[in-house]
Amino acid sequence: MARRPFVARCAVLLGALLALAACAAPIEKVGSAGTDTPPAAPAEAPPVPAPDVFRDGVPVGRDGEDGLWLSWTLTDTVDGRRTGSRNAATERTNAESAIKAWIAADHLRVARDSGRAVTAAERGLIRRAVRSSDDQAAERLYRGLGGDRMLAHLEPVCGVDVSTSRRGYWSYAQLTAVDATRILTCVLDRAPSYPGGAELVADLRNVDEGGSFGIRELLGGDTPVAEKNGWTLHSETGWNVNCVVSWDRYALAVMTRFPAQRPESYGWGVCRDVTEDVLTSLRG
């Protein structure tokens, strides 16, 4: 047999090698365009919960201050959630003038239940008692309700059980911070159904500057704010200064007692500072 030329044998060998390489190459997947499975997306991190003062609480800078008894609570008046100091629902203090909102509302409620109109004179007493925190006006309304009977009315109307440490004196009604927010919320809810109730709500939203601790300035804007605060210097026990306010969907009570050697303005400052801490937490 005649031998093939060397170049021809090399060509045959090279062709065989190329054929083997083609067989060994990976087979490309056949299919329509875009049907390949995309790589799995990385797992997303769980969302960070939004700040919630009712879940997380509010750090209050004045808490534990030497010589200061402090009790406070913030209430969401829509869903009823609360946050505040540990003693907010357990420790009581004199209501002072904060109870005047209820004295005024109860006077209107009794007038409605008696089927009579509220006179201009009564309306004037309410206005002075609430806007100007006039003690004599509040006293006349209180006596007209039968004195401490107005405290007994709180339980069936507002669900708040309040006693007094000194019978015959409205300012000695004993309130917790939680009681104070419940009473103001109840007044704002119920008053519009009483004769003269809309005017009472207007009074609570327009207390004189001397009876306000500056909540409007802290909130800013034109947010309607209802408040009824109380303050008294007692010769034996020192100052009681209470701030009770409501705005938007919230009610806040800040109750304080401190030595007589400190000025009244010290108590107003505590109210402002606690309120500012609360607002900072609410705003996140």
Residue pairs with C-beta under 8 A, 6 or more apart in sequence:
4 12
29 36
49 55
50 284
51 281
51 284
53 74
53 83
53 278
53 281
53 282
54 74
54 76
54 81
54 82
54 83
56 281
57 83
58 74
58 83
58 84
58 277
58 278
58 281
59 277
59 281
60 70
60 72
60 85
60 273
60 274
60 277
60 278
61 273
61 277
62 68
62 70
62 270
62 273
62 274
63 70
63 85
65 270
67 258
67 259
67 262
68 256
68 257
68 258
68 270
69 93
69 256
69 257
69 258
70 85
70 254
70 255
70 256
70 270
70 274
71 84
71 85
71 87
71 88
71 91
71 93
71 176
71 177
71 253
71 254
71 255
71 256
72 84
72 85
72 88
72 177
72 252
72 253
72 254
72 255
72 274
73 82
73 83
73 84
73 85
73 88
73 89
73 177
73 178
73 181
73 252
73 253
74 82
74 83
74 84
74 181
74 250
74 251
74 252
74 278
75 81
75 82
75 178
75 181
75 182
75 185
75 250
75 251
75 252
76 82
76 249
76 250
77 185
77 246
77 249
77 250
77 251
78 249
82 88
82 178
84 177
84 178
85 177
87 176
87 177
88 176
88 177
88 178
89 176
89 177
89 178
90 176
91 176
92 174
92 175
92 176
92 179
93 174
93 175
93 240
93 242
93 255
93 257
94 165
94 171
94 172
94 173
94 174
94 175
94 230
94 232
94 240
94 242
95 162
95 170
95 171
95 172
95 173
95 174
95 175
95 180
95 230
95 242
96 171
96 230
96 231
96 232
96 240
96 241
96 242
97 133
97 135
97 138
97 171
97 211
97 228
97 229
97 230
97 231
97 232
98 175
98 180
98 183
98 184
98 228
98 229
98 230
98 242
98 244
98 253
99 170
99 171
99 173
99 175
99 183
99 230
100 129
100 130
100 133
100 138
100 170
100 228
100 230
101 130
101 183
101 184
101 187
101 204
101 228
101 244
102 150
102 154
102 158
102 183
102 186
102 187
103 129
103 138
103 141
103 142
103 145
103 150
103 170
104 126
104 129
104 130
104 141
104 187
104 200
104 203
105 186
105 187
105 190
105 191
105 194
105 197
105 200
106 145
106 150
106 153
106 157
107 118
107 122
107 126
107 141
107 144
107 145
108 118
108 126
108 191
108 194
108 195
108 196
108 197
108 200
109 153
109 157
109 190
109 194
110 145
111 117
111 118
111 122
111 194
111 195
111 196
112 193
112 194
112 195
117 195
118 195
118 196
122 141
122 196
123 196
123 199
124 137
125 137
125 140
125 141
126 137
126 141
126 196
126 199
126 200
126 203
127 199
127 203
128 134
128 137
129 137
129 138
129 141
130 200
130 203
130 204
130 207
130 228
131 203
131 206
131 207
131 208
131 211
132 207
132 208
132 211
133 207
133 208
133 210
133 211
133 229
133 230
138 170
139 170
142 150
142 170
145 153
147 167
147 168
148 164
148 167
148 168
148 170
150 170
151 162
151 163
151 164
151 173
154 160
154 161
154 162
154 183
155 161
155 162
157 186
157 190
158 182
158 183
158 186
158 187
158 190
159 182
159 186
160 179
160 182
160 183
160 186
162 173
162 174
162 175
162 179
163 173
163 174
164 172
164 173
164 174
165 172
165 174
166 172
171 230
171 232
175 183
175 242
175 255
176 255
177 253
177 254
177 255
178 253
180 242
180 244
180 253
180 255
181 244
181 246
181 251
181 252
181 253
183 244
184 204
184 226
184 228
184 244
184 245
184 246
184 251
184 253
185 246
185 251
187 200
187 204
188 201
188 204
188 226
188 246
190 197
191 197
191 198
191 200
191 201
192 198
192 201
194 200
201 226
204 226
204 227
204 228
205 224
205 225
205 226
207 227
207 228
207 229
211 227
211 229
212 227
212 229
213 227
213 229
213 243
213 268
213 271
213 272
213 275
214 268
214 272
215 225
215 227
215 243
215 245
215 247
215 272
215 275
216 223
216 225
218 272
218 275
218 276
218 279
219 225
219 247
219 279
223 247
223 248
224 247
225 245
225 246
225 247
226 245
226 246
226 247
227 243
227 244
227 245
227 246
228 244
229 241
229 242
229 243
229 244
229 271
230 240
230 241
230 242
230 244
231 239
231 240
231 241
231 242
231 264
231 267
232 239
232 240
233 239
233 260
233 264
234 240
234 260
235 260
237 257
238 257
238 258
238 259
238 260
238 261
238 262
239 256
239 257
239 258
239 259
239 260
239 262
239 264
239 266
239 267
240 255
240 256
240 257
241 256
241 257
241 258
241 264
241 266
241 267
241 268
241 270
241 271
242 253
242 254
242 255
242 256
243 252
243 253
243 254
243 255
243 268
243 271
243 275
244 251
244 252
244 253
244 254
245 251
245 252
245 253
245 275
246 252
250 282
252 275
252 278
254 270
254 271
254 274
254 275
256 267
256 270
256 271
258 266
258 267
258 270
